[in-house]
Amino acid sequence: MAQVRSVWARLSGPAKIGLSFALLAIVLSLFGIFRNPEISVTWRTIFVAVVIGGGVWGLIAWAIATAIVDVEEEIEEISQDGSEA
């Protein structure tokens, strides 16, 4: 368990956000599969739900969080350059 915490501590903020949203999407996708009686529960449907749900949500959340961090860093640089002049 300490090794998992070590890996989690080394991840950047956007990576943590991406993994969190991916995990949430996977849980909700699996919940939807098992709750819907019209869907046949096979390994293929579970795999597709995990890959599409978790992958897409994780990637989009990571990209948005990374863009926010980049913008915040640029704003900080601009404000520091403006205060030095």
Number of C-alpha atoms within 10 A of each C-alpha: 5 7 8 9 9 10 9 13 11 11 12 11 14 19 19 18 21 25 19 17 22 25 18 15 22 23 16 15 20 17 11 13 18 13 10 10 9 8 11 12 13 9 9 10 14 17 13 13 20 20 16 16 21 24 20 16 21 24 17 16 21 22 16 14 18 18 13 13 14 12 12 12 12 12 12 12 12 11 11 11 10 9 8 6 5
